[in-house]
Amino acid sequence: MANKKFVYFVSLSSNVPYVLKKALKNAEEDNEVSIFFDLDGARVLDKRYLKIMERTHNIDLQKLMQQALDKGIKFFGCQMNVLIADGLELMDGAELSGVATFLETAYQADAVLSY
């Protein structure tokens, strides 16, 4: 079976654990996976937020995100996002990108999933 390209668009931080688990499954099957975080979803790219999630929801989001990065999953945060402009401490391994990067990646993908 040919490798596929998956793009996830996450606008709600509460959806991130679910998306990461799905994305990891896709990556384990040797598919190319990218995740774009925007709106409320972008807050998970903040180093400080990861620590809050672990304390309040008993989710080791940082571990899930590191597993995803180790599998080659690419993380992108929208550079126009108000949360990022307000001073997020961007986690290691994540990149800021614009709409053009998202569209280029999405047009080349086999599936674009929005959460």
C-alpha positions as CSV (number, residue, x, y, z in Angstrom):
1,M,0.0,0.0,0.0
2,A,1.3,3.4,-0.9
3,N,2.2,5.9,1.8
4,K,-0.4,8.6,2.3
5,K,-0.2,12.2,3.5
6,F,-2.5,13.3,6.3
7,V,-3.1,16.8,7.5
8,Y,-4.9,17.5,10.8
9,F,-6.3,21.0,11.5
10,V,-6.9,21.5,15.3
11,S,-8.8,24.5,16.5
12,L,-9.8,23.2,20.0
13,S,-7.2,22.3,22.5
14,S,-9.5,19.7,24.1
15,N,-9.3,17.7,20.8
16,V,-5.5,17.5,20.8
17,P,-5.1,14.2,22.8
18,Y,-7.5,12.5,20.4
19,V,-5.8,13.9,17.3
20,L,-2.4,13.0,18.5
21,K,-3.4,9.4,19.1
22,K,-4.9,9.2,15.6
23,A,-1.9,10.9,14.0
24,L,0.5,8.5,15.8
25,K,-1.5,5.6,14.4
26,N,-1.2,7.1,10.9
27,A,2.6,7.7,11.3
28,E,3.2,4.2,12.6
29,E,1.8,3.0,9.2
30,D,4.6,5.0,7.5
31,N,2.3,7.8,6.4
32,E,3.4,11.4,6.4
33,V,1.5,13.5,9.0
34,S,1.3,17.2,9.7
35,I,-0.7,18.9,12.4
36,F,-1.7,22.6,12.1
37,F,-2.8,24.3,15.4
38,D,-4.9,27.4,15.3
39,L,-7.3,29.4,17.5
40,D,-7.6,27.6,20.9
41,G,-5.7,24.6,19.6
42,A,-2.5,26.6,19.3
43,R,-2.3,27.0,23.1
44,V,-0.9,23.4,23.3
45,L,2.2,24.6,21.6
46,D,3.0,26.7,24.6
47,K,5.5,25.1,27.0
48,R,3.6,26.5,30.0
49,Y,0.2,25.1,28.9
50,L,1.6,21.6,28.6
51,K,2.4,21.6,32.4
52,I,-1.2,22.9,33.2
53,M,-2.8,20.1,31.1
54,E,-0.9,17.5,33.0
55,R,-1.9,18.9,36.4
56,T,-5.6,19.5,35.6
57,H,-6.6,16.7,33.3
58,N,-4.2,14.0,34.2
59,I,-3.1,13.8,30.6
60,D,0.6,13.6,29.8
61,L,0.2,15.7,26.7
62,Q,3.9,16.5,26.6
63,K,4.7,12.8,26.3
64,L,2.1,12.3,23.5
65,M,3.5,15.3,21.6
66,Q,7.1,14.1,22.0
67,Q,6.1,10.7,20.7
68,A,4.5,12.4,17.7
69,L,7.6,14.5,17.0
70,D,9.8,11.4,17.4
71,K,7.7,9.6,14.7
72,G,8.3,12.5,12.3
73,I,4.9,14.3,12.7
74,K,5.3,18.0,11.9
75,F,3.7,20.6,14.2
76,F,2.7,24.0,12.8
77,G,1.2,26.9,14.7
78,C,-0.5,29.7,12.8
79,Q,1.7,32.8,12.9
80,M,-1.4,35.0,12.8
81,N,-2.9,33.5,15.9
82,V,-3.6,36.0,18.7
83,L,-2.4,33.5,21.3
84,I,0.9,33.2,19.6
85,A,1.2,36.9,19.1
86,D,0.5,37.3,22.8
87,G,3.7,35.6,23.8
88,L,3.4,31.8,23.7
89,E,6.6,30.1,24.6
90,L,6.7,27.8,21.5
91,M,7.6,24.3,22.3
92,D,10.7,22.7,20.7
93,G,10.0,21.0,17.4
94,A,7.0,23.2,16.4
95,E,7.2,25.8,13.7
96,L,5.2,28.9,13.0
97,S,3.6,29.0,9.6
98,G,1.1,31.0,7.6
99,V,-2.0,30.2,5.5
100,A,0.2,29.5,2.4
101,T,2.0,26.7,4.2
102,F,-1.2,25.1,5.3
103,L,-2.8,25.4,1.9
104,E,0.3,24.0,0.1
105,T,0.4,21.0,2.5
106,A,-3.4,20.5,2.4
107,Y,-3.4,20.5,-1.4
108,Q,-0.8,17.7,-1.5
109,A,-2.5,15.6,1.2
110,D,-4.6,12.5,0.7
111,A,-6.8,13.5,3.6
112,V,-7.4,16.8,5.5
113,L,-9.1,16.3,8.9
114,S,-10.4,19.2,11.0
115,Y,-11.0,19.0,14.8
